Amino acid sequence: MSGGMFTSALRFAPLYQHRVWGGRAFESALGRVLAGADLVGESWELVDRPEAQSVVSAGACTGLDLNTLWSRHRVDLFGAACPEVGRFPLLLKLLDARENLSVQVHPSTLESGRGLGEAKTEWWYVLDALPEAAVFAGFRPGVTRALAEKALETGGFEALLHRIPVRRGDSLFVPGGRIHAIGAGCLIAEVQQNSDTTFRVFDWERRGADGAPRALHIQESLACINFEDEAPSIAANLNGNRFSCEFFSVSGLEWKDATVAGLHAGAVFLVTDGAMEVDGEVFRRGDWFLLPAQAASALLAPCPGGVSLVRVALPS
């Protein structure tokens, strides 16, 4: 396939993941069709891993998987400055938290280098939230490792966590080493390193689908938690703003008029409000699409009422 084929947006088929804490919000809030009646907690929207591959679901590239695209055409897709790594370096998800997720931590690059799994830093965008919804991120001031260990043994661990109310449009950075949990009633878009390492430290006394308590990873979690981490704050308005870390950058965009892609190409987009048409393909709230670097001339046409998007770019 020649590079000239990458002149419009690419849509990928979502990979739905059943989770005990999940729900049906992808159906009720985003209008998607979910097979069966199982609880769906995650939708892997763009993933390049040995156990999971995103596949293009429409257009000239239909049927191609992300690993093939990244391996053979990454400059066409993301530009000459994209990182030269073996796999697409991010994993983009949606999460439907009908219940609280487990309190967990991911390794930072430092702990990953010590053999504690794949490093994972992530960023959350709240697509929707019930009125009392909250997330948990970081410990309250003064919490030490000794205090956390005692609470895990005697109870009251959840009281040590920093609870942050959230509403639609909020965002939060979660670096590796920060203890965290998505709270019940949140519909979250997540940008993260390409990793599936999660250590559960506390799970709200929950039992799994088999009726047994879910496995915890206490020692691994304690080895990864950054106890000097300051309790974070929510970013309430991404529109027109940009956040970046060493692994990715995210920008908030709002358009009411048709726009030529130009320098916006070479990135992945999430529609957060409204809808947009690209060469006859309409992307609605909750949809992700990849706009190749070679699609700089593509016309991005907001539907009536305009469109709000999050643009996700790779580091140079």
N, C-alpha and C positions, 0 to 999 in steps of 0.2 A: 504494500500500500504506500503510495507516495504521500509526502508531507502535505501536498495540496488538498488532500481529502479532509484535512482538519480545519475547515473554514466555518464551522458552526458549533453550537453547543452540543455536548454529549450528555445524555441521560443514562444513568445506570440503574439496574434492577436492585431494589432493596433486599437485604438478607435479614429476615426477622428472627429474633432470638426469644425463645420462651423463658420467662423468669418468674419466680414465685411471687415477686413484688410487683409484677407488671399488671397492665390492664388492657383496655381497648381504645385508648385515646387516639391512636393513629387513625382509627376508624371514625370515632365520634367528633374529634376536633379537627382532623386534617382531611377527612373524606376518603381515606384509603379503604381498600377492600382487603380484609384479613380472612384467610381461609380458616375454617373450623371455629371453635369457641375457646381455644386456649388463651391464657394470659400471655401477652406479648410485652416484654419489657424493653427490648432494644431493637432498633433497626440500624443495621450496619449499611451505611449509604455509600461509602467509598473505602474499600479495604483491599489490601494486597498482602495476604498472609498465606502460608502453606495450607492452612485449614479453611480458608475463606477467600473467595475471589469475587470482586465486583465485575459484572459483565454489562457491556453497553446494550441497552434495550431498544434503541430506536436510531434511525438514520443510517448513513453510509457505513458506519463502523459496527453495526449491530452484530453481536456475538463475540466480539473481541473482549478479552478479559484485561483487567487493569495491569497485571504483571507484564503481559505482552506489550501493551501500550507504553508502559514505563520503560521496559527494557529496550524497545526498538525505536520509540518515537518521543522520548521525554523532552527533547529540545523543541520539537514541533509543538508539543503541548504546553510546556512551561517556560520555554525560552532558554537561551544559551547559558544563563547564570544558575540554572537549577542544580541542585546537589547531585554529585555522581555517587549514588548509593545503589545497592542491589535491588531494593524494593521501594515503592512509593512510601515516603517516610511518615505519612499521617494516616490516621484512622478517623473517619468522620461518622458520627452516629446521631440518632435521635433516641431519647430515653423517656419512657412513660412510667412514672413512679406512682402507682396506685397506693403503694405503701412506702414507708421509709426504706431506702436501700441500707445495706449494712454500713456500719462505720468502718472505714477502710483507709488504707494508705498504699501508695505506689512507690517503688524505689526511685530515687533520684539517680542521675548519672553516676554519682559516687558509689551508692550502694549496689547499683547494677554492676559496676566494675569489680565489686567484691563477691560476685556470684549470687546475688539475691534477685535474679530475674531481670526482665527487660525494664529499662527506665520508662517512666510514663509521667509526662507533664501534660495537663489538660486545661481547657478553657470552656466555660459553660455559657450558653445564652438561653434565657428563659423565654420559650415560645408561648407558654401559657402557664397560669398558676391559679389554683383555687384561692379564695380570700385569705385563708389562714396558712397558706403554704410557706415553707421556710427551707433553707438548706443549713447544713452544719459544716463549718470549716475552721480548723484551728482550735486550740484549747483556750479557755479563759485565762486571763493573766495570772501568773503564779503557779500554774500547773507544771509539776516536774515529773520525771519518769517514775520516781518512787511513789508519788501521789497517784499517778495513773495506774501503776501496777497494783496498789492497794485497792483502788476502786474496782478494778477488774476482779479481784478476789472477794471483796465484801459487798459490792453493789454500789450504785450511784454513779457509775461511769458516765452516763449520758449527761449528768449535771455539770460535768467538766467541760463540755463542748460549747463552742461559740455558736449560738443559733442566730441565723440572719433571715428575717422575713424577706420574701421576694415577691415580685410581681412581673407581669409580662414586660419584656424589654430589658430586664436587668441582665448583667453579665458578671462573671467571677473567674479569676485566674486561680488555678489549683496546681502549683508546682509539685514535682515529686518530693515526698517527705512531709507534705501537709495532710494531716488527718482530716477526713471529710465524709459527708454523706448527703445524698440528695433526699430531701424530705418528701413525704406523701403530698400528692396534689400538684406536682411539678411536671411539666412537659419540657424537656431540656434538649437543646442541640449542643453537641459536644465535639470539640476539635481536640485531638490528642496525638501524641506520638504513636507510631505504629507498634503498639505493645498490647498484650493481653494479660499482664501480671497485676494481680490484685491480692492484697493481704487483708483479710477480715479480722478486725480486732474486737468487734462487738456487733451483735445482730438482733438486738431488741427482744431477746428470748424467743426468736422465731424458729419454727420448724420447717423443714423442706417438704417437697412434694411426697416424700416417702414417710413423713411423720417423725423423722429423727431430727435432732438439732443439726443445723448446718455447720460444716467444719469451720473452725477458726484458726487463725495463724498468728497466735499471740507473740511468740518470740520473733518471728520475721517482722511483724508489724513494729514491735518495740525497737528493733534494729534499724528500721527505716524512718521512723517518726523524727522530725526535726522539732525538738522541744524548745528551741529558741525562736521558732516561727511566730511571728506576730499575727494576731487575729486579723483576717482580711476584711475589707469593706467591699460592698457591691458598687459596680459602675452602673448608674441608673439610665444612661442614655448613650448608646453607641453611635447614633446617627451623626455622621460628619466627623466622627472620632476614629482613632486608630490605636490598637494595642499590639505590641510585638514582644516576642521573646526569642531565644536563640533557635527555636524549633519551627515557628510559624508567626505570621502576623494576621490580624483580623481588622477589617474596616467596615464601618457602617455607611451605607449609601441610600439615598432617597432620590428617585427620579419620577417626574410627572410627564416628561416629554421624551420622545424617541431620541436615543443617543447612540452614536457610533462607538463601538467597544474601545477602540484605541488602546491606551495604556492599561485599561482595565482587563484586557485579555491576558491569558496565561495564568489563570487562577480558578478556584472553585467558588461557586456562589450558593448561598442559601436564601430562598425567598422567605422573609419573616412577616411580611404583610402585603396584601394585594396580589397582583399577578403580572407576568411579563411574557411577551412573545418574542421568540428568536427564530427567524426563518420558518414560521408556521408552527413551531413547537411552543406550547404554552406551559409555563412553569408557575405553580401556585404556592401558597403558603405551606411551608414544610418541605418543598421540593429542593433538591440540590442539583446542580449541573456544573460540568467542567467546560469552561470557555477557553479553547486552545489559544496559545500565543499566535498561531497562524490565523486566528479568527478576528484580528484587529479591525477588519472592515465590516464585521457583522453588525447589523442594526438591532439594538435592544429597544423594544417597543413596549413601554408599560401599558397595561390594560387600563380602561377608564378608572380614575381614582388614584392612579399612581402605584408605585411599588417601592417597598423597602427591602434591602438585601444586606447580607453579611458577605463580604469578600474575604476568602481565605487564601493566603499566598504562602509559598515556600520561602525559606531563607535563601539568600543568594550565596 
